[in-house]
Amino acid sequence: MAILVTGAAGFIGSHVAARLLARGDQVVGVDNLNDYYTPALKHARLAQFKDNTAFSFHQIDIADYDALLTVAKNARIKSIVHLAAQAGVRYSLENPFAYGRSNLDGHLSVLEVAKTLSVNHLVYASSSSIYGANEQIPFAEDHRTDHPVSLYGATKKANEVMSQSYARLYGLAQTGLRFFTVYGPWGRPDMAYWIFTEKMLKGEPIDIFNRGNMGRDFTYIDDIVEGVIAAHDLPTDRENDFHRVFNLGNDRPEKLMTLIDLLEKELGVKARKNLVGMQKGDVERTWADISRARNELGYKPKITLAQGIARFIAWRRGLAKPFE
Ligand SMILES: NC(=O)c1ccc[n+]([C@@H]2O[C@H](COP(=O)([O-])OP(=O)(O)OC[C@H]3O[C@@H](n4cnc5c(N)ncnc54)[C@H](O)[C@@H]3O)[C@@H](O)[C@H]2O)c1
């Protein structure tokens, strides 16, 4: 019996697949390999598994219910780690329909497959973006999440309430994970740490939003993967409508300027800083209260931003050619 990983060619999905394979699980990965950012990076992530017979891959759109059901049925899946989505806050202003298809239709399709095949557990990605305009810090799971400031955040909130209805209606056991700014090797080229790195290496100026007055709870990929695996392995037979949500952050909010200082140090390049205003849809700061994940999942993030950025830059320097 296999574990279905959606978004397996993505940043977090490929790391989760690698970790599951390393411990001996069978993994069936799906991804539509869309060009929101370069598909070459998605192919390169998948190439890591090409000789692993415990891994199979299907290029499909998760919103295509029939295709997803066929793959899942043939693989005799026991559980799902659902990480495929249209990510990114800023792009949701430009291309809202991509979010409707991947995040709303896609999530519904995954729920239907999970229900139809009676899987043991569906773990899915939510986001710190659902806290939106919440001003209470650090963000805790029982804080308000009904005032998103981006369509992306709204679709992630929708995922949680859709999941709640399936837990209640059909007894589908689920866990939603609110990730906080995940970064690291094989990361996402649309995220600030990656954009800054490429521009600094080319000597180009970097745009610093809200004139640098931003804070993020940056979470290193390996810590996130540990949280995803612990959530996947939760025993789910103890309640009828099992649906839990957890913050997975680092509980160490950092200033945007600290990130830039670390990149300057690791790259040996002085950033040309272009201070600009706040971007629509963005929030000034995020900070995760991770006590629930600590208590119930044994989640214990270990990697500081300084260590994680050093690892990311070492990985970036090892690339024969940058991903553009
Ligand atoms: N990286 C972060 O900081 C972060 C923070 C909060 C939440 N998340 C969430 O975590 C999940 C994984 O994010 P990521 O950073 O790995 O992003 P990613 O873009 O690298 O990975 C998502 C993958 O899903 C695939 N995909 C998108 N729409 C699809 C569709 N309709 N059908 C099939 N495949 C599709 C993409 O091709 C991509 O490979 C997403 O749900 C994202 O919203 C990420």
The ligand as a Gaussian input file, in Angstrom:
#p B3LYP/6-31G(d) Opt

LIG

0 1
 N        6.761000      27.090000       0.862000
 C        6.097000      27.800000       1.764000
 O        6.661000      28.690000       2.393000
 C        4.659000      27.501000       2.069000
 C        4.047000      28.232000       3.116000
 C        2.725000      27.971000       3.414000
 C        2.027000      27.004000       2.725000
 N        2.625000      26.319000       1.694000
 C        1.834000      25.304000       1.001000
 O        2.577000      24.099000       0.981000
 C        2.287000      23.372000      -0.216000
 C        3.577000      23.083000      -0.960000
 O        4.195000      24.324000      -1.288000
 P        5.604000      24.431000      -2.013000
 O        6.337000      25.553000      -1.384000
 O        6.234000      23.091000      -2.094000
 O        5.116000      24.928000      -3.444000
 P        5.481000      24.381000      -4.915000
 O        4.832000      25.329000      -5.862000
 O        6.956000      24.180000      -5.011000
 O        4.782000      22.976000      -4.958000
 C        3.450000      22.780000      -5.346000
 C        3.418000      21.773000      -6.486000
 O        2.045000      21.538000      -6.826000
 C        1.939000      21.440000      -8.223000
 N        0.578000      21.805000      -8.598000
 C       -0.008000      23.021000      -8.515000
 N       -1.280000      22.962000      -8.956000
 C       -1.490000      21.657000      -9.325000
 C       -2.602000      20.965000      -9.860000
 N       -3.760000      21.596000     -10.125000
 N       -2.476000      19.641000     -10.117000
 C       -1.316000      18.989000      -9.880000
 N       -0.220000      19.605000      -9.362000
 C       -0.320000      20.924000      -9.096000
 C        2.984000      22.396000      -8.776000
 O        3.387000      22.022000     -10.097000
 C        4.116000      22.268000      -7.750000
 O        5.094000      21.338000      -8.174000
 C        1.297000      24.229000      -0.978000
 O       -0.008000      23.798000      -0.652000
 C        1.531000      25.620000      -0.439000
 O        0.387000      26.439000      -0.579000
 C        3.930000      26.544000       1.373000

